[in-house]
């Protein structure tokens, strides 16, 4: 085998058809996938800026009555 990824031989038509089917299914979903990724990144950025804002205000977080998970071991 020469190591090339050229589609030739007995299964060439099936591979091309499979590639076309995957492209037809995946391409319409691409905007939705990008929208979800953008929403998650924006949410994380807002949470990080909110946490940084609390640190700059100098307010302390009140300790909870429950023990931490690492102290339970």
N, C-alpha and C positions, 0 to 999 in steps of 0.2 A: 504494500500500500504506500502511496506517495505522500500521504499526510495532508493532502489538500482537502478543503471542506466543500469542494464542488459537488453539486447535486447531479449525479449521473447514474445511469444504470437502471436496474429493475424497479426501484422504489422512488424514482425521481418525481413522478407525477403526484404520488401520495404525499411526499414531503412538501411539495409546493402547495397542494390543496390544504394541508394541515396548517401551513404558515399563513395562508390567506384567511382561513377560518379563525385562527387565533387573532390576527390583525383586525378582522371584522368585529370580534367580540371585545377586544381590549381597547381599541381606539375610541369608541364612544364613551367608555368608562373613564378615560383619562382625565377629563375635566372634573368629574366627581372625585376621583382619587386626589387630584391636586387641591381641590377645595377642602377636603378633609385634612390633608397634610397642613395646609395653610391655617386652618382653624385651630388645629392642635398647637402649632408653633405660636400663634397669636395668644392663645390661652396661657401657654407656658411663659411667654414673655411678660404678659400682664401680671401673672402670679409672682414672677421674679421681681418685677419692679415694685409691686405692692409689698413684698417682703423687704426689699431694700429700703423702701420708704419708712417702714416700721423701725428698721435699725437706725436710720438717721434721726428719727424723732426722739430716740432715747428711751422709749417705753419698754418696760420689761415684760416678759411673758410670765404670768402667774403659774407657779408649779401646780401640777395636778395631784389629786389624792391617790391616783393609781400608781403602782410601781411600774418602772420601765420594763420592757420585755427582756432586756439583757440582765436585769436584776432577778428575774424569776428563775433563771437556770441554776 
